[in-house]
């Protein structure tokens, strides 16, 4: 059963090594480029604190450090989360 909780962003780092081109024709090497992020998220479920890393795809909103985000998790696997946008 899916449940929800709130997590806090500890850090969000841009993955410079994985460039996603959004334009077919570019004027420069970074023209139209977007990059995914890896967010470190801290959350608590039933008194147990978890810290997980989650990919945030290129083009998705990137939370800043200290921001709270909605998380979904399976009741049987609280260590496996998804960010709810």
Beta strands, then each sheet from edge to edge (+ up, - down):
strand 1: 2-21
strand 2: 33-45
strand 3: 48-56
strand 4: 68-74
strand 5: 77-84
sheet 1: 3+ 2- 1+ 4- 5+
end
